[in-house]
Amino acid sequence: MTERFSDLWEGVDAPELSGEDSTPLDGERVRNLVRARIAPKAPRRRPVRKLLLAVGAAAALALGAGAAAGYFTPSQVFAPYFDEKDDTPLTDGQREILDTIGQTFPEGVTSNGATLTPLAALADENCYYLHLRLEAPAGTVLPDLDGDTEGYYQLFGMGKGEEIDLDLSAYADYGWDLSQEWLPDNAPTDNVKEVVLRYVKQPGTALDFHDGISKPLTIHGLWVQSPDKEYTPVFTGEFTFDIGLYFESQVVEVDTQNALQTNETYGFTTRLETLTLSPLSLSCCYSTTLEEDGPVSAGLGKLQIVLKDGTVFWPREAISRNPGKRDPRFDEHSVKETFVHTYDTCDVFDTPLDLSQVDYIQYGDTKLTLPPS
């Protein structure tokens, strides 16, 4: 069932607005705030690189703490998105977390008759979510598309200057993955669409999405990518938002107790060196007794986050092409008696983690607990 934000609006008493800090939402804007089920798209990967030139473009929009919160909070904006991921409604604790770490924006940016409006954003050190509303110029229709026959909406084209530009010149090195999830609506004959952008940091780089450093994001329009990879512009312009400011941090560092886990198939051991949890993701560092450059890679292994009600919130499964079967190319001499390599990794959760409900983290035979709050 498709859910509109206008449904949430019905029966809500809006406060009186006065002063420069208030940004009223007119009826048309409210009617077009749409939430619905998600149509996942494959991420568009951008390699790690050194940034040599600083981009001096000024941000057209700064993220305002609490802006427009009198109308919709981050939890109201993002709850249907996460509900769809897990097929269960968010708990009150999860909603409270989204309102704590999330931010809303004061207004949109208009260019060439089109308007892009960020509705809300979430961030931690590893990932960034932006819920974006697109309003095409008057007279333009944005229907839902059949991906097999009509293609997909994309916030980038293939020509010069048509890419999504996230200015990360403040960092010595960075890398990220970007996915776009478009939200079908109940009015496919109007000129409005909504999308959730999700950036995920590549581990081992200096990028941090919630460190308060300016990160201007520029989008140059909307395109339709056909099934045969042709790109047709729907509208173009220049829409810039600073997505790097004013995020709250909820990070918990877990005492790993140097927990060990042995790979039963290949016999190498991993040791959990550090583990950090936030409501959106986990970060960890681990060492391994397996040499690099062989046919088998030493992943983190299985790590489980178990809640107080017994639910396994997040399973981290070991990746294996042939579970229980050895790769015939594997050389037993690549397993050493000491730890020879250390890796950083991170993973993003499907739904927000209520840290107050975590009972323990299982790694190997060791149960790890969160520090007292």
C-alpha positions in Angstrom: 0.0 0.0 0.0 1.3 3.4 -1.0 1.4 5.9 1.9 1.5 9.7 1.3 2.7 12.2 3.8 -0.5 14.0 3.2 -2.2 11.1 5.0 0.0 11.9 8.0 -1.0 15.5 7.8 -4.7 14.9 8.2 -5.8 15.5 11.7 -2.6 17.2 12.8 -2.8 20.7 14.2 0.0 22.8 12.7 1.5 25.4 15.0 1.2 29.1 14.2 4.3 30.2 12.2 6.0 33.5 12.8 9.4 34.9 12.4 12.3 34.2 10.0 12.9 30.7 11.3 9.5 29.4 10.2 9.0 27.8 6.8 5.3 27.0 6.1 4.4 24.1 3.8 1.6 25.0 1.4 -1.1 22.5 0.5 0.5 21.6 -2.8 3.8 20.7 -1.1 2.1 18.6 1.5 0.0 16.7 -1.0 3.2 15.8 -2.9 5.2 14.4 0.0 5.0 10.8 -1.0 6.2 7.6 0.7 5.7 4.2 -0.8 7.4 0.8 -1.2 10.9 0.8 -2.5 12.2 -0.3 -5.9 15.9 -1.1 -5.2 18.5 -0.2 -7.7 22.1 -1.4 -8.0 24.7 1.0 -6.5 26.8 3.1 -8.8 30.4 2.7 -7.5 33.0 5.4 -7.5 36.6 4.4 -6.9 38.8 5.6 -4.1 40.9 8.5 -5.4 43.1 11.4 -4.3 41.4 14.8 -4.8 43.9 17.2 -6.3 41.8 20.3 -6.9 39.7 22.0 -4.3 36.3 23.0 -5.6 35.3 26.5 -4.5 31.6 26.4 -5.2 29.5 27.8 -2.4 26.7 25.7 -1.1 23.3 26.9 -2.1 21.6 25.4 0.9 23.0 24.7 4.5 21.4 22.0 6.5 19.4 23.6 9.3 19.1 21.9 12.7 15.4 21.3 13.4 14.3 23.3 10.3 10.6 22.5 9.4 10.5 20.1 12.4 7.1 21.6 13.2 5.7 19.7 10.2 7.6 16.5 9.7 10.4 15.0 11.7 13.2 12.7 10.3 11.4 9.7 11.8 8.1 10.5 9.9 10.0 11.0 6.7 12.1 7.9 6.9 9.9 5.4 8.8 8.1 4.1 5.7 11.4 3.6 3.9 12.8 1.5 6.7 9.5 -0.3 7.4 9.6 -1.5 3.8 13.1 -2.8 4.3 12.2 -5.1 7.2 8.5 -5.5 6.6 7.8 -4.5 10.3 7.1 -1.0 11.7 9.8 0.8 13.5 9.6 0.8 17.3 9.2 3.9 19.3 12.9 3.6 20.3 14.0 3.4 16.7 11.8 6.5 15.8 13.3 8.4 18.7 16.8 7.6 17.4 16.0 8.8 13.9 14.8 12.1 15.4 17.9 12.4 17.4 20.5 11.8 14.7 18.5 13.0 11.7 18.0 16.5 10.4 15.4 18.3 8.2 16.0 21.0 5.7 14.5 24.5 5.5 13.6 24.6 1.7 14.5 23.5 -1.7 16.5 24.9 -4.7 14.8 25.9 -8.0 16.6 26.0 -11.3 15.2 26.3 -14.8 11.6 25.8 -13.5 12.4 22.6 -11.5 12.7 22.3 -7.8 14.7 19.8 -5.7 13.8 19.7 -2.0 15.7 17.7 0.6 13.1 16.5 3.1 15.3 14.9 5.7 18.7 13.3 6.1 20.5 10.7 8.4 24.2 10.3 8.8 27.0 8.6 10.7 30.7 8.1 10.0 29.9 5.4 7.4 26.7 6.3 5.6 24.4 9.1 4.6 20.7 9.0 3.7 19.0 11.9 1.8 15.3 11.8 1.1 14.8 14.1 -1.9 11.7 15.4 -3.6 11.8 16.4 -7.2 9.3 18.7 -8.9 9.7 18.9 -12.6 8.8 22.1 -14.5 5.0 22.7 -14.9 3.6 20.6 -17.7 6.1 17.8 -17.3 4.8 14.4 -16.3 6.9 12.0 -14.2 5.1 8.6 -14.5 6.2 5.4 -12.8 8.5 3.5 -15.2 8.7 -0.2 -16.0 12.4 -0.9 -15.8 12.3 -3.7 -18.3 10.7 -1.8 -21.1 10.9 2.0 -20.2 14.1 2.2 -18.1 14.9 4.0 -14.9 15.0 7.5 -13.5 18.6 8.7 -12.8 20.0 11.8 -11.1 22.9 11.8 -13.6 23.5 11.6 -17.3 26.5 10.3 -19.3 27.7 13.6 -20.7 30.3 16.0 -19.4 29.0 17.9 -16.4 26.0 15.7 -15.9 27.3 13.6 -13.0 26.3 13.9 -9.4 29.1 16.0 -7.8 29.8 15.5 -4.1 32.6 17.9 -3.1 34.9 16.1 -0.7 37.9 18.3 -1.2 38.3 18.5 2.6 39.6 15.0 2.7 43.0 13.7 1.6 41.4 10.5 0.2 37.9 9.1 0.0 35.7 6.5 -1.7 32.0 5.7 -1.7 29.1 3.7 -3.1 25.9 5.5 -4.1 22.5 3.9 -4.5 19.2 5.5 -5.5 15.8 4.1 -4.5 12.8 5.7 -6.2 9.5 5.8 -4.5 6.4 5.1 -6.6 3.4 7.3 -5.8 -0.4 7.5 -6.1 -0.3 10.3 -8.6 1.9 9.0 -11.5 0.5 11.7 -13.9 1.9 14.7 -11.9 5.3 16.2 -12.0 6.7 15.0 -8.7 8.9 12.1 -7.7 10.8 11.2 -4.5 14.0 9.3 -4.1 16.3 8.2 -1.3 20.0 8.6 -1.9 22.3 6.4 0.2 26.1 7.0 0.3 28.2 4.3 1.9 31.9 5.0 2.7 34.6 2.7 1.5 36.5 1.4 4.5 40.1 2.7 5.1 39.5 6.2 3.7 39.3 9.5 5.6 35.7 10.2 4.7 33.3 10.8 7.6 29.7 11.7 6.9 28.9 13.2 10.3 32.0 15.1 11.2 30.4 18.6 10.6 32.7 19.3 7.6 31.0 21.0 4.6 30.1 18.6 1.8 28.3 20.4 -1.1 26.2 18.1 -3.2 25.3 19.3 -6.7 22.8 17.6 -9.0 22.4 18.7 -12.6 19.0 17.3 -13.4 16.9 14.2 -14.0 17.4 11.7 -16.8 15.7 8.5 -17.9 18.1 5.6 -18.6 16.6 3.3 -21.1 17.1 -0.6 -21.0 19.8 -0.2 -23.7 21.7 2.4 -21.6 20.6 5.5 -23.5 20.1 8.6 -21.3 17.4 11.1 -22.1 17.2 14.3 -20.0 13.9 15.2 -18.4 15.1 18.5 -17.0 18.5 20.0 -16.3 19.7 22.8 -13.9 22.0 23.3 -11.0 20.8 22.2 -7.6 23.4 22.4 -4.7 22.9 21.5 -1.1 25.4 21.3 1.8 24.8 17.8 3.2 27.7 17.8 5.7 26.5 19.9 8.7 24.8 19.6 12.0 24.5 15.9 12.6 24.3 14.3 16.1 26.5 11.4 16.9 25.5 8.2 18.7 28.5 6.0 18.7 29.3 3.2 21.2 32.8 1.6 21.4 32.6 -2.0 22.4 35.4 -3.8 24.4 36.2 -6.6 22.0 38.2 -8.7 24.6 40.4 -9.7 21.6 37.7 -12.2 20.6 38.8 -14.9 18.3 37.1 -16.9 15.5 38.5 -19.8 13.5 37.4 -20.5 9.9 36.5 -24.2 10.0 37.0 -24.8 6.3 40.5 -23.3 6.0 41.8 -23.1 9.5 42.9 -19.5 9.7 42.0 -17.3 12.7 40.6 -13.8 12.9 40.9 -11.6 16.0 38.4 -8.7 16.6 40.6 -5.7 17.5 38.0 -2.9 17.6 34.2 -2.6 17.2 32.0 0.5 17.1 28.2 0.6 16.8 26.0 3.4 15.7 22.2 3.3 15.0 23.0 3.1 11.3 26.1 0.9 11.0 29.0 -0.9 12.6 32.8 -0.3 12.1 35.5 -2.8 13.1 39.1 -3.6 12.7 40.3 -7.3 12.7 43.5 -9.2 12.3 44.0 -12.5 10.5 46.6 -15.3 10.3 45.9 -15.7 6.6 48.3 -14.3 4.0 47.0 -12.0 1.3 46.9 -12.6 -2.5 45.6 -16.1 -2.3 42.3 -17.6 -3.8 40.7 -17.2 -0.3 40.2 -13.9 1.4 40.0 -13.5 5.2 36.7 -11.8 6.0 35.5 -10.8 9.4 33.5 -14.0 9.8 30.2 -14.3 11.6 29.2 -11.5 14.0 25.7 -11.3 15.5 24.0 -8.5 17.3 21.4 -10.0 19.7 18.6 -7.8 21.2 17.2 -8.1 24.7 14.1 -9.9 23.4 16.3 -12.6 21.8 16.0 -11.3 18.3 19.1 -11.5 16.1 19.1 -7.9 14.8 22.0 -8.3 12.5 23.8 -11.4 11.3 27.2 -11.0 9.7 27.6 -14.1 7.6 31.0 -15.3 6.3 31.2 -15.0 2.5 32.0 -18.3 0.8 31.5 -19.3 -2.8 31.3 -23.0 -1.9 30.2 -23.3 1.8 31.9 -26.3 3.5 34.1 -27.1 0.4 37.7 -26.1 0.1 39.0 -24.3 -2.9 41.5 -26.7 -4.5 43.9 -23.8 -5.1 44.2 -23.1 -1.4 47.7 -23.4 0.0 47.8 -24.4 3.6 51.2 -22.6 3.9 49.3 -19.3 3.6 48.0 -19.9 7.2 50.5 -18.5 9.7 51.0 -19.0 13.4 50.9 -15.3 14.0 48.5 -12.5 12.9 50.0 -11.1 9.7 47.4 -8.7 8.3 44.9 -6.2 9.7 41.8 -4.9 8.0 39.1 -2.2 8.5 35.6 -2.8 7.5 32.1 -1.4 7.9 28.5 -2.5 7.3 25.3 -0.6 7.1 22.2 -2.0 8.8 18.9 -2.4 6.9 17.0 -0.7 9.7 18.0 1.6 12.6 19.6 -0.1 15.7 18.2 0.9 19.1 21.4 0.7 21.1 19.5 0.6 24.3 18.0 -2.7 23.3 21.2 -4.5 22.5 21.8 -7.5 24.8 25.2 -8.7 23.5 27.3 -9.2 20.4 28.4 -12.8 19.6 31.8 -13.2 17.9 33.2 -16.7 17.9 32.7 -18.2 21.4 32.8 -14.7 23.0 29.8 -12.6 24.1 30.5 -8.9 24.1 28.4 -6.3 25.9 27.9 -2.6 25.4 29.4 -0.3 28.1 26.9 1.1 30.7 25.1 4.1 29.3 
